[in-house]
Amino acid sequence: MSRETSALRWAAALSNADWYVTGPLVSSLVNAWRTDVATVMTGVAFYTLGYGCALPLWGVAADRLGAGRALRLGLLLATAASAASAVCPGPSWWSAARLAAGASFAAVTPCVSLFCESAASARERHSAFAGITAASAATAVATPLLVALVIHAGSWRQAFALIALLAAATACRLRNGPPNRLSSAGLRCAPCAGGVAGRSTAAYGIVIAIGLGEGITLLTLPALLAPSLTLSGARAATCLAPALYAAGVWAGVALLERRCRTWRPSGLITLGGAAGTVGAGLIAALPGVPALLCGALMLGAAWSYLHTTLQTWLPRLLPSAVRARAASLFAASAMLASSATIPLSTSLLREGSRSAVFTSSALACAALTCLLMAVARRWRAAPTSVALSD
């Protein structure tokens, strides 16, 4: 693994760690500031807001400045925001610092996407995105455990201070890389066929629609596992759900490394969509805890197949000069859709509508798969569909 690839995985893992770090710290923050959970969760909401709103801006910055410069800038700003999160005196200042941290770490998504876009073939791009996905899944499991050790050894402030130090170190690792290697001028763009590049408005609409579908299904479903287990009276099993989900992601990535060399993306989309649909359907049909845990494993596999395949070819529906913007719009629409769907689904779970929630999710996952297959067929002859077949 090259130093550049290693730094990219570090950046993706660190961004994911900052996303998961607050959950295990909620009780510590409540006790430290003698406030309530709702006040602390305001900071979490601010983080999500900052992340989602800043994604399109970082996409424009990556297209214009280059992925290297934009990513280093984002990591340096994240260093400052994480350090502020560690030293802030109260919840109001902490919420503002988390807003800034979310907006800063949002640079990772479009910039890493552009770096991976530099691969010569779709298989190499798929492999690069799979490695990023595996690193992020590992972080989702490791972060709560590491935070628990940090709290036991010292203060909650040390967790944010550690993220600040790691962000600064990652920015330094990228310092010697080509600053503008992946500017819009450096990306290869195949000759125009069928006037696809001229239909960029329609392509933007497709990217956003697919992002919304992914947010409603692949981002929302894993978030519903813990409340479903809690409501089922199996609180002890809530720690198993993220571990099994991550195991599903890792297993999917391991198989993906081999299958992306011989399978067409349509086959990977079908397999991932089937895993997500069956996983959600299994939870809907069977009321027990084992169904939830098996569903977590299948949802992780669905994420590894569907998300990495989308990352590989979806931005190529648009010309090379705006691919970072396409990646950021895709991520932002998915995040905003998930943030709206999770509270609604959670309230329905509390009312005892678990079967209805997961049945609807299974149908939505099947509909998303059909949409992806239709898009793949529609753009098969387009220049940007080189990612679908090369």
Residue pairs with C-beta under 8 A, 6 or more apart in sequence:
3 173
4 115
4 174
4 177
5 128
5 131
6 173
7 170
7 173
7 174
7 177
8 112
8 115
8 116
8 132
9 131
9 132
9 135
10 135
10 166
10 170
10 173
11 71
11 75
11 108
11 111
11 112
11 170
11 174
12 108
12 112
12 132
12 135
12 136
13 135
13 136
13 138
13 139
14 105
14 108
14 139
14 163
14 166
14 167
14 170
15 105
15 108
15 109
16 135
16 136
16 139
16 140
16 143
17 139
17 142
17 143
17 163
18 78
18 82
18 101
18 105
18 163
19 47
19 51
19 105
20 139
20 140
20 143
20 144
21 143
21 147
21 159
21 160
21 163
22 40
22 43
22 44
22 47
22 98
23 144
24 143
24 144
24 147
24 148
24 151
25 147
25 151
25 156
25 159
26 37
26 40
26 41
28 151
28 156
29 35
29 40
29 91
29 94
29 156
30 36
30 37
30 39
30 40
32 156
33 39
33 40
33 90
33 91
35 91
39 91
40 91
42 91
42 95
43 91
43 94
43 95
43 98
44 98
46 95
46 96
46 98
46 99
46 102
47 98
47 99
47 101
47 102
48 102
48 335
48 339
49 99
49 102
50 98
50 99
50 100
50 101
50 102
50 103
50 106
51 102
51 103
51 105
51 106
51 335
52 102
52 106
52 332
52 335
52 336
52 339
53 103
53 332
54 102
54 103
54 104
54 106
54 107
55 106
55 109
55 110
55 328
55 329
55 331
55 332
55 335
56 325
56 328
56 329
56 332
57 106
57 328
58 70
58 74
58 106
58 107
58 109
58 110
58 111
58 324
58 328
59 110
59 324
59 325
59 326
59 327
59 328
59 329
60 324
60 325
61 70
61 73
61 107
61 324
62 70
62 71
62 107
62 110
62 111
62 114
62 182
62 324
62 328
63 114
63 183
63 184
63 321
63 322
63 323
63 324
63 325
64 183
64 184
65 73
65 180
65 183
66 179
66 180
66 181
66 182
66 183
66 186
67 110
67 111
67 112
67 114
67 115
67 181
67 182
67 324
68 111
68 174
68 177
68 178
68 179
68 180
68 181
68 182
69 179
69 180
70 107
70 110
70 111
70 324
71 107
71 108
71 111
71 112
71 115
71 174
72 171
72 174
72 175
73 107
74 104
74 105
74 106
74 107
74 108
74 111
75 104
75 107
75 108
75 167
75 168
75 170
75 171
75 174
76 167
76 168
76 171
77 100
77 103
77 104
77 107
78 101
78 104
78 105
78 107
78 163
78 164
78 167
79 164
79 165
79 167
79 168
79 171
80 100
80 104
80 164
81 97
81 98
81 100
81 101
81 103
81 104
82 97
82 101
82 160
82 161
82 163
82 164
82 167
83 160
83 161
83 164
84 93
84 97
84 100
85 94
85 97
85 98
85 101
85 160
86 157
86 158
86 159
86 160
86 161
86 164
87 157
88 94
88 96
88 97
106 328
109 327
109 328
109 331
110 324
110 325
110 327
110 328
110 331
111 324
112 132
113 311
113 315
113 323
113 324
113 327
114 182
114 187
114 323
114 324
114 327
115 128
115 182
116 125
116 128
116 129
116 132
116 311
117 125
117 182
117 187
117 315
117 320
117 323
118 181
118 182
118 187
119 125
119 127
119 128
121 390
122 260
122 265
122 312
122 313
122 386
122 387
122 388
122 389
122 390
123 260
123 261
125 312
125 387
126 256
126 260
126 308
126 309
126 312
127 257
127 260
129 308
129 311
129 312
130 253
130 256
130 257
130 260
130 304
130 308
131 253
133 249
133 253
133 303
133 304
133 307
133 308
134 249
134 250
134 253
134 304
137 245
137 246
137 249
137 250
137 253
137 300
137 304
138 246
138 250
140 242
140 245
140 246
141 242
141 243
141 246
144 242
147 159
150 156
150 158
150 159
150 162
151 159
180 186
184 320
184 321
184 322
187 320
187 321
187 323
188 320
189 319
189 320
189 321
189 383
190 383
190 384
190 386
191 383
192 198
192 383
193 381
193 382
193 383
194 381
194 382
194 383
196 203
196 317
196 379
196 382
196 383
196 384
197 318
197 319
197 383
197 384
200 318
200 319
200 322
203 317
203 318
203 326
203 384
204 318
204 326
204 329
206 317
206 375
207 314
207 315
207 317
207 318
207 326
207 329
207 330
207 333
208 329
208 330
208 333
209 333
209 371
210 310
210 314
210 330
210 368
210 371
210 372
210 375
211 329
211 330
211 331
211 332
211 333
211 334
211 337
212 333
212 334
212 337
213 337
213 364
213 367
213 368
213 371
214 306
214 307
214 310
214 330
214 334
214 337
214 368
215 333
215 334
215 335
215 336
215 337
215 338
215 339
215 341
216 337
216 338
216 341
216 361
216 364
216 368
217 276
217 280
217 361
217 364
217 365
217 368
218 276
218 299
218 302
218 303
218 306
218 307
218 334
218 365
219 334
219 335
219 337
219 338
220 337
220 338
220 341
220 342
220 345
220 361
221 276
221 279
221 280
221 299
221 358
221 361
221 365
222 241
222 242
222 245
222 296
222 299
222 300
222 303
223 338
223 342
224 342
224 345
224 346
224 349
224 357
224 358
224 361
225 238
225 241
225 242
225 245
225 292
225 295
225 296
225 299
226 238
226 241
226 242
227 346
227 349
227 350
228 283
228 292
228 349
228 354
229 235
229 237
229 238
229 241
229 289
229 292
230 238
231 349
231 350
231 354
232 287
232 288
232 289
232 292
234 289
237 289
237 292
237 293
240 293
240 296
241 292
241 293
241 296
242 296
244 293
244 296
244 297
244 300
245 296
245 297
245 299
245 300
246 300
247 297
247 300
248 296
248 297
248 298
248 299
248 300
248 301
248 302
248 303
248 304
249 300
249 301
249 303
249 304
250 300
250 304
251 297
251 300
251 301
251 304
252 272
252 275
252 300
252 301
252 302
252 303
252 304
252 305
253 304
253 308
256 268
256 304
256 305
256 308
259 267
259 268
260 268
264 388
264 389
265 309
265 312
265 313
265 376
265 387
265 388
265 389
266 373
266 376
266 388
268 305
268 306
268 309
269 305
269 306
269 309
269 369
269 372
269 373
269 376
270 369
270 373
271 305
272 301
272 302
272 303
272 304
272 305
272 306
272 307
272 309
272 369
273 302
273 306
273 365
273 366
273 368
273 369
273 372
274 369
275 298
275 299
275 301
275 302
275 305
276 298
276 299
276 302
276 303
276 306
276 362
276 365
276 369
277 362
277 365
277 366
277 369
278 298
278 362
279 294
279 295
279 296
279 297
279 298
279 299
279 301
279 302
280 295
280 299
280 358
280 359
280 361
280 362
280 365
281 358
281 359
281 362
282 291
282 294
282 295
282 298
283 291
283 292
283 295
283 354
283 358
284 354
284 355
284 356
284 357
284 358
284 359
284 361
284 362
285 291
285 355
287 354
287 355
295 358
302 365
306 368
306 369
306 372
310 330
310 372
311 327
312 387
313 376
313 384
313 385
313 387
313 388
314 326
314 327
314 330
315 323
315 324
315 326
315 327
315 330
316 323
316 384
316 385
316 386
316 387
317 326
317 375
317 379
317 382
317 384
318 325
318 326
318 384
319 384
345 357
345 361
348 356
348 357
349 357
376 385
376 388
379 385
379 388
380 388
380 389
